[in-house]
Amino acid sequence: MEMLKQDPNDSFCLYGVAQEHAKIGDCTEAIAWFERVLTVEPNHAYAHFHLAKALEHAEHIPRAIEILRRGLVVSRASNDTKATNELAGYLDELTP
């Protein structure tokens, strides 16, 4: 958290804090922190993926699907094949 005091828009630190909240099952905080990451760095494909995971755990499936679709646009635009595959696979799991 000390690093965030120095630079509150450090997406790497924000992502780390979000991951820590997700790890302990604090979906509400994880969602808020992942959303902060995306505010600072909207093209962060894995923030989309993990935000969707937190949303799913909080039982916000339609929002998780929306985030995954946005993440796919981002990952495809940056030619990130690995992220695209992971986002698409997860989207397939959530959609009927």
DSSP file (Angstrom, degrees, kcal/mol; ACC not computed):
  #  RESIDUE AA STRUCTURE BP1 BP2  ACC     N-H-->O    O-->H-N    N-H-->O    O-->H-N    TCO  KAPPA ALPHA  PHI   PSI    X-CA   Y-CA   Z-CA
    1    1 A M     >        0   0    0      0, 0.0     4,-1.5     0, 0.0     5,-0.1   0.000 360.0 360.0 360.0 -24.4    0.0    0.0    0.0
    2    2 A E  H  >  +     0   0    0      1,-0.2     4,-1.3     2,-0.2     3,-0.2   0.902 360.0  52.9 -61.9 -39.5    3.0    2.3    0.5
    3    3 A M  H  > S+     0   0    0      1,-0.2     4,-2.1     2,-0.2    -1,-0.2   0.861 105.3  54.9 -64.8 -34.2    3.7    2.2   -3.2
    4    4 A L  H  4 S+     0   0    0      1,-0.2    -1,-0.2     2,-0.2    -2,-0.2   0.818 101.5  58.0 -69.0 -29.2    0.1    3.3   -3.9
    5    5 A K  H  < S+     0   0    0     -4,-1.5    -1,-0.2    -3,-0.2    -2,-0.2   0.881 109.5  45.1 -64.5 -36.1    0.6    6.3   -1.7
    6    6 A Q  H  < S+     0   0    0     -4,-1.3    -2,-0.2     1,-0.3    -1,-0.2   0.872 136.2  10.7 -74.1 -38.1    3.4    7.3   -3.9
    7    7 A D    ><  -     0   0    0     -4,-2.1     3,-1.7    -5,-0.1    -1,-0.3  -0.751  63.5-175.1-143.6  92.5    1.5    6.6   -7.1
    8    8 A P  T 3  S+     0   0    0      0, 0.0    -4,-0.1     0, 0.0    -3,-0.1   0.568  86.2  56.7 -67.8  -6.6   -2.2    6.0   -6.6
    9    9 A N  T 3   +     0   0    0     -5,-0.1     2,-1.0    31,-0.0     3,-0.1   0.094  68.4 130.0-110.0  21.8   -2.6    5.2  -10.4
   10   10 A D    <>  -     0   0    0     -3,-1.7     4,-2.6     1,-0.2     3,-0.3  -0.666  42.6-163.3 -77.8 103.8    0.0    2.4  -10.5
   11   11 A S  H  > S+     0   0    0     -2,-1.0     4,-2.5     1,-0.2     5,-0.2   0.821  85.8  57.7 -62.6 -31.8   -2.0   -0.3  -12.3
   12   12 A F  H  > S+     0   0    0      2,-0.2     4,-1.9     1,-0.2    -1,-0.2   0.935 111.3  41.7 -62.9 -45.8    0.5   -3.0  -11.2
   13   13 A C  H  > S+     0   0    0     -3,-0.3     4,-2.4     2,-0.2    -2,-0.2   0.914 114.0  51.7 -67.7 -43.3   -0.1   -2.2   -7.6
   14   14 A L  H  X S+     0   0    0     -4,-2.6     4,-2.5     1,-0.2    -2,-0.2   0.919 110.2  49.6 -58.8 -43.7   -3.8   -1.8   -8.0
   15   15 A Y  H  X S+     0   0    0     -4,-2.5     4,-2.6    -5,-0.2    -1,-0.2   0.902 109.4  52.0 -62.6 -41.9   -4.0   -5.1   -9.7
   16   16 A G  H  X S+     0   0    0     -4,-1.9     4,-2.1     2,-0.2    -2,-0.2   0.906 110.0  47.8 -61.9 -42.8   -2.0   -6.7   -6.9
   17   17 A V  H  X S+     0   0    0     -4,-2.4     4,-2.1     2,-0.2    -2,-0.2   0.919 111.7  50.9 -64.2 -43.1   -4.3   -5.3   -4.2
   18   18 A A  H  X S+     0   0    0     -4,-2.5     4,-2.4     1,-0.2    -2,-0.2   0.921 109.4  50.7 -59.5 -44.2   -7.3   -6.6   -6.2
   19   19 A Q  H  X S+     0   0    0     -4,-2.6     4,-2.7     1,-0.2    -1,-0.2   0.886 107.6  53.3 -62.3 -39.7   -5.8  -10.0   -6.5
   20   20 A E  H  X S+     0   0    0     -4,-2.1     4,-1.4     2,-0.2    -1,-0.2   0.911 110.0  47.2 -63.8 -41.2   -5.2  -10.2   -2.7
   21   21 A H  H  <>S+     0   0    0     -4,-2.1     5,-2.4     1,-0.2     4,-0.3   0.905 112.9  49.3 -65.8 -40.3   -8.8   -9.3   -2.0
   22   22 A A  H ><5S+     0   0    0     -4,-2.4     3,-1.3     1,-0.2    -2,-0.2   0.901 106.1  57.7 -63.5 -40.1   -9.9  -12.0   -4.6
   23   23 A K  H 3<5S+     0   0    0     -4,-2.7    -1,-0.2     1,-0.3    -2,-0.2   0.848 109.1  43.9 -60.5 -36.2   -7.6  -14.5   -3.0
   24   24 A I  T 3<5S-     0   0    0     -4,-1.4    -1,-0.3    -3,-0.1    -2,-0.2   0.413 119.5-109.0 -92.1   3.3   -9.3  -14.1    0.4
   25   25 A G  T < 5S+     0   0    0     -3,-1.3     2,-1.6    -4,-0.3    -3,-0.2   0.647  70.3 143.2  84.0  14.8  -12.8  -14.2   -1.1
   26   26 A D     >< +     0   0    0     -5,-2.4     4,-2.6     1,-0.2     5,-0.2  -0.618  19.8 172.1 -88.1  80.0  -13.6  -10.5   -0.5
   27   27 A C  H  >  +     0   0    0     -2,-1.6     4,-3.0     1,-0.2     5,-0.2   0.867  69.8  56.4 -60.6 -41.2  -15.5  -10.1   -3.8
   28   28 A T  H  > S+     0   0    0      1,-0.2     4,-1.9     2,-0.2    -1,-0.2   0.933 113.6  39.3 -59.8 -47.6  -16.8   -6.6   -3.1
   29   29 A E  H  > S+     0   0    0      2,-0.2     4,-2.6     1,-0.2     5,-0.2   0.901 114.6  53.8 -69.4 -41.0  -13.3   -5.2   -2.5
   30   30 A A  H  X S+     0   0    0     -4,-2.6     4,-2.9     1,-0.2     5,-0.3   0.930 109.0  49.4 -58.8 -45.4  -11.8   -7.2   -5.4
   31   31 A I  H  X S+     0   0    0     -4,-3.0     4,-2.4     1,-0.2    -1,-0.2   0.934 111.2  49.2 -59.1 -47.2  -14.4   -5.8   -7.8
   32   32 A A  H  X S+     0   0    0     -4,-1.9     4,-1.6    -5,-0.2    -1,-0.2   0.905 114.0  45.3 -60.8 -42.1  -13.8   -2.3   -6.6
   33   33 A W  H  X S+     0   0    0     -4,-2.6     4,-2.1     2,-0.2    -2,-0.2   0.897 111.9  50.3 -72.0 -40.0  -10.0   -2.7   -7.0
   34   34 A F  H  X S+     0   0    0     -4,-2.9     4,-2.2    -5,-0.2    -1,-0.2   0.893 109.2  53.1 -63.7 -37.2  -10.2   -4.4  -10.4
   35   35 A E  H  X S+     0   0    0     -4,-2.4     4,-1.5    -5,-0.3    -1,-0.2   0.878 106.7  52.6 -64.3 -36.1  -12.5   -1.6  -11.6
   36   36 A R  H  X S+     0   0    0     -4,-1.6     4,-2.1     2,-0.2     5,-0.2   0.908 106.5  53.3 -63.0 -41.4   -9.9    0.9  -10.5
   37   37 A V  H  X S+     0   0    0     -4,-2.1     4,-3.6     1,-0.2    -2,-0.2   0.940 110.0  47.5 -56.8 -47.1   -7.3   -1.0  -12.5
   38   38 A L  H  < S+     0   0    0     -4,-2.2    -1,-0.2     1,-0.2    -2,-0.2   0.756 107.4  55.9 -71.0 -23.9   -9.5   -0.7  -15.6
   39   39 A T  H  < S+     0   0    0     -4,-1.5    -1,-0.2    -5,-0.2    -2,-0.2   0.903 117.5  35.4 -68.2 -41.5  -10.1    3.0  -14.9
   40   40 A V  H  < S+     0   0    0     -4,-2.1    -2,-0.2     1,-0.2    -3,-0.2   0.877 137.3  19.5 -78.8 -40.8   -6.3    3.6  -15.0
   41   41 A E    ><  +     0   0    0     -4,-3.6     3,-1.7    -5,-0.2    -1,-0.2  -0.712  65.2 178.2-134.3  81.4   -5.5    1.0  -17.7
   42   42 A P  T 3  S+     0   0    0      0, 0.0    -4,-0.1     0, 0.0    -1,-0.1   0.660  79.7  60.6 -62.3 -16.0   -8.6    0.1  -19.7
   43   43 A N  T 3   +     0   0    0     31,-0.1     2,-1.2     4,-0.0     3,-0.1   0.165  67.9 122.9 -97.7  18.7   -6.6   -2.2  -21.9
   44   44 A H    <>  -     0   0    0     -3,-1.7     4,-1.4     1,-0.2     3,-0.5  -0.686  42.3-170.6 -83.3  96.6   -5.6   -4.5  -19.1
   45   45 A A  H  > S+     0   0    0     -2,-1.2     4,-1.8     1,-0.2     3,-0.2   0.882  80.8  50.2 -59.7 -43.0   -6.9   -7.9  -20.4
   46   46 A Y  H  > S+     0   0    0      1,-0.2     4,-2.6     2,-0.2    -1,-0.2   0.764 102.9  59.8 -74.6 -22.5   -6.3   -9.9  -17.3
   47   47 A A  H  > S+     0   0    0     -3,-0.5     4,-2.3     2,-0.2    -1,-0.2   0.885 106.0  50.3 -66.0 -37.0   -8.0   -7.3  -15.1
   48   48 A H  H  X S+     0   0    0     -4,-1.4     4,-2.3    -3,-0.2    -2,-0.2   0.943 111.0  48.9 -62.0 -46.9  -11.1   -7.9  -17.2
   49   49 A F  H  X S+     0   0    0     -4,-1.8     4,-1.8     1,-0.2    -2,-0.2   0.941 116.0  40.9 -58.7 -50.6  -10.7  -11.7  -16.7
   50   50 A H  H  X S+     0   0    0     -4,-2.6     4,-2.3     2,-0.2    -1,-0.2   0.806 111.2  56.2 -75.5 -28.7  -10.3  -11.5  -12.9
   51   51 A L  H  X S+     0   0    0     -4,-2.3     4,-2.6    -5,-0.2    -1,-0.2   0.924 107.8  50.4 -63.0 -42.9  -13.0   -8.8  -12.5
   52   52 A A  H  X S+     0   0    0     -4,-2.3     4,-2.7     2,-0.2    -2,-0.2   0.901 108.5  52.1 -61.2 -40.5  -15.4  -11.2  -14.3
   53   53 A K  H  X S+     0   0    0     -4,-1.8     4,-2.5     2,-0.2    -1,-0.2   0.936 111.2  46.4 -59.8 -46.7  -14.3  -14.0  -11.8
   54   54 A A  H  X S+     0   0    0     -4,-2.3     4,-1.6     1,-0.2    -2,-0.2   0.902 112.6  50.6 -64.0 -40.2  -15.0  -11.8   -8.8
   55   55 A L  H  <>S+     0   0    0     -4,-2.6     5,-3.2     2,-0.2    -1,-0.2   0.901 109.3  51.3 -63.9 -40.6  -18.4  -10.8  -10.4
   56   56 A E  H ><5S+     0   0    0     -4,-2.7     3,-1.9     1,-0.2    -2,-0.2   0.936 109.0  50.1 -61.3 -45.8  -19.2  -14.4  -10.9
   57   57 A H  H 3<5S+     0   0    0     -4,-2.5    -1,-0.2     1,-0.3    -2,-0.2   0.807 109.4  51.7 -64.1 -28.0  -18.4  -15.2   -7.3
   58   58 A A  T 3<5S-     0   0    0     -4,-1.6    -1,-0.3    -5,-0.2    -2,-0.2   0.349 120.9-114.0 -87.4   6.2  -20.6  -12.3   -6.2
   59   59 A E  T < 5S+     0   0    0     -3,-1.9     2,-0.4     1,-0.1    -3,-0.2   0.826  76.9 131.9  64.8  36.2  -23.4  -13.8   -8.5
   60   60 A H     >< +     0   0    0     -5,-3.2     4,-2.2     1,-0.2     3,-0.2  -0.555  21.3 157.6-109.7  63.4  -23.4  -10.9  -10.9
   61   61 A I  H  >  +     0   0    0     -2,-0.4     4,-2.6     1,-0.2     5,-0.2   0.891  66.1  53.0 -62.5 -46.2  -23.2  -13.2  -14.0
   62   62 A P  H  > S+     0   0    0      0, 0.0     4,-2.0     0, 0.0    -1,-0.2   0.907 112.6  46.2 -58.9 -38.9  -24.7  -10.8  -16.6
   63   63 A R  H  > S+     0   0    0      2,-0.2     4,-2.5     1,-0.2    -2,-0.2   0.891 110.4  53.7 -67.7 -39.6  -22.1   -8.1  -15.6
   64   64 A A  H  X S+     0   0    0     -4,-2.2     4,-2.4     1,-0.2    -1,-0.2   0.913 108.7  49.5 -60.4 -42.5  -19.3  -10.7  -15.7
   65   65 A I  H  X S+     0   0    0     -4,-2.6     4,-2.3     2,-0.2    -1,-0.2   0.914 109.9  51.3 -62.9 -42.9  -20.3  -11.7  -19.2
   66   66 A E  H  X S+     0   0    0     -4,-2.0     4,-2.1    -5,-0.2    -2,-0.2   0.917 110.8  48.3 -59.4 -44.6  -20.3   -8.0  -20.2
   67   67 A I  H  X S+     0   0    0     -4,-2.5     4,-2.7     1,-0.2    -2,-0.2   0.893 109.8  52.1 -65.3 -40.6  -16.8   -7.5  -18.8
   68   68 A L  H  X S+     0   0    0     -4,-2.4     4,-2.2     2,-0.2    -1,-0.2   0.904 108.7  50.5 -62.9 -40.6  -15.5  -10.7  -20.6
   69   69 A R  H  X S+     0   0    0     -4,-2.3     4,-1.6     2,-0.2    -1,-0.2   0.908 111.5  47.9 -64.1 -40.9  -16.9   -9.4  -23.9
   70   70 A R  H  X S+     0   0    0     -4,-2.1     4,-2.0     1,-0.2    -2,-0.2   0.911 110.3  52.7 -63.6 -42.0  -15.1   -6.0  -23.3
   71   71 A G  H  X S+     0   0    0     -4,-2.7     4,-3.0     1,-0.2     5,-0.2   0.858 104.9  55.3 -62.3 -36.4  -11.9   -7.9  -22.4
   72   72 A L  H  X S+     0   0    0     -4,-2.2     4,-2.4     2,-0.2     5,-0.2   0.900 106.1  51.0 -63.8 -40.3  -12.1   -9.8  -25.6
   73   73 A V  H  X S+     0   0    0     -4,-1.6     4,-2.1     2,-0.2    -2,-0.2   0.932 113.6  46.0 -60.1 -45.3  -12.2   -6.6  -27.6
   74   74 A V  H  X S+     0   0    0     -4,-2.0     4,-1.6     2,-0.2    -2,-0.2   0.937 114.0  46.4 -63.4 -49.6   -9.2   -5.4  -25.7
   75   75 A S  H  <>S+     0   0    0     -4,-3.0     5,-2.7     1,-0.2     9,-0.2   0.874 113.5  48.6 -66.7 -36.6   -7.2   -8.6  -26.0
   76   76 A R  H ><5S+     0   0    0     -4,-2.4     3,-1.2    -5,-0.2    -1,-0.2   0.900 108.4  54.2 -68.6 -39.2   -7.9   -8.9  -29.7
   77   77 A A  H 3<5S+     0   0    0     -4,-2.1    -1,-0.2     1,-0.3    -2,-0.2   0.831 113.3  42.6 -63.5 -31.4   -7.0   -5.3  -30.4
   78   78 A S  T 3<5S-     0   0    0     -4,-1.6    -1,-0.3    -5,-0.1    -2,-0.2   0.335 111.1-121.5 -96.9   7.9   -3.6   -5.9  -28.8
   79   79 A N  T < 5 +     0   0    0     -3,-1.2     2,-1.3     1,-0.2    -3,-0.2   0.838  54.5 158.6  56.7  36.2   -3.1   -9.3  -30.5
   80   80 A D     >< +     0   0    0     -5,-2.7     4,-2.6     1,-0.2    -1,-0.2  -0.726  14.5 178.9 -91.9  89.3   -2.8  -11.0  -27.1
   81   81 A T  H  > S+     0   0    0     -2,-1.3     4,-2.7     1,-0.2     5,-0.2   0.879  75.9  52.3 -61.8 -42.0   -3.7  -14.6  -28.2
   82   82 A K  H  > S+     0   0    0      2,-0.2     4,-2.3     1,-0.2    -1,-0.2   0.946 113.1  43.5 -62.6 -48.3   -3.3  -16.1  -24.7
   83   83 A A  H  > S+     0   0    0      1,-0.2     4,-3.0     2,-0.2     5,-0.3   0.908 112.7  53.8 -63.7 -41.1   -5.6  -13.6  -23.0
   84   84 A T  H  X S+     0   0    0     -4,-2.6     4,-2.7     1,-0.2     5,-0.2   0.928 110.0  47.1 -58.4 -46.1   -8.1  -13.9  -25.9
   85   85 A N  H  X S+     0   0    0     -4,-2.7     4,-2.4     2,-0.2    -1,-0.2   0.905 114.3  46.6 -63.3 -42.1   -8.2  -17.7  -25.5
   86   86 A E  H  X S+     0   0    0     -4,-2.3     4,-2.2     2,-0.2    -2,-0.2   0.923 114.8  46.0 -68.1 -43.7   -8.6  -17.5  -21.7
   87   87 A L  H  X S+     0   0    0     -4,-3.0     4,-2.5     2,-0.2    -2,-0.2   0.924 114.6  48.0 -63.5 -44.3  -11.3  -14.8  -21.9
   88   88 A A  H  X S+     0   0    0     -4,-2.7     4,-2.3    -5,-0.3    -2,-0.2   0.903 111.8  50.0 -64.3 -41.6  -13.2  -16.6  -24.7
   89   89 A G  H  X S+     0   0    0     -4,-2.4     4,-1.5    -5,-0.2    -1,-0.2   0.911 112.7  46.1 -63.0 -42.8  -13.0  -19.9  -22.8
   90   90 A Y  H  X S+     0   0    0     -4,-2.2     4,-1.6     2,-0.2    -2,-0.2   0.897 110.4  53.4 -67.8 -40.3  -14.3  -18.3  -19.7
   91   91 A L  H  X S+     0   0    0     -4,-2.5     4,-1.8     1,-0.2    -2,-0.2   0.906 106.4  53.6 -60.1 -41.7  -17.1  -16.6  -21.6
   92   92 A D  H  < S+     0   0    0     -4,-2.3    -1,-0.2     1,-0.2    -2,-0.2   0.868 106.7  53.0 -60.2 -36.8  -18.1  -19.9  -23.1
   93   93 A E  H  < S+     0   0    0     -4,-1.5    -1,-0.2     1,-0.2    -2,-0.2   0.861 113.6  42.3 -66.4 -35.0  -18.4  -21.3  -19.5
   94   94 A L  H  < S+     0   0    0     -4,-1.6    -2,-0.2    -3,-0.1    -1,-0.2   0.712 102.1  75.0 -87.9 -20.9  -20.7  -18.5  -18.4
   95   95 A T     <        0   0    0     -4,-1.8   -34,-0.0    -5,-0.2     0, 0.0  -0.754 360.0 360.0 -98.9 139.8  -23.0  -18.3  -21.4
   96   96 A P              0   0    0      0, 0.0    -1,-0.1     0, 0.0    -4,-0.1   0.493 360.0 360.0 -71.3 360.0  -25.7  -20.9  -22.1
